[in-house]
Amino acid sequence: MGNYRRKVYEVELSSRAKLVYLYLVDRADKENKCFPGIRTIARHLSISESTVRRALTELEKEKLIRKEMRKRGNGSFSSNTYYLL
């Protein structure tokens, strides 16, 4: 995981994007993916859901993460999967 933590310092990012990125790194599994909900991220980091969304957009733009939609068995949507790149 150390390489992922260093990446955040090599790119011009807002403080909100750095905070969310480090949260995702902390939650990532051995395959470098995690799937926390936006509401959960916001609650854990004490920031708004809209701030989380802006941070995730910024991280995708900088190609630090890739977001993939997840569906439950019944076809309804679940939280996204986030892959660290």
Buried (B, 14 or more C-beta within 10 A) or exposed (E): EEEBEEBBEEBEBEEBBBBBBBBBBEBBEEEBBBBBEBEBBBEEBEBEBEBBBBBBEBBBEBEBBBEEEEEEEEEEEEBBBBBBE
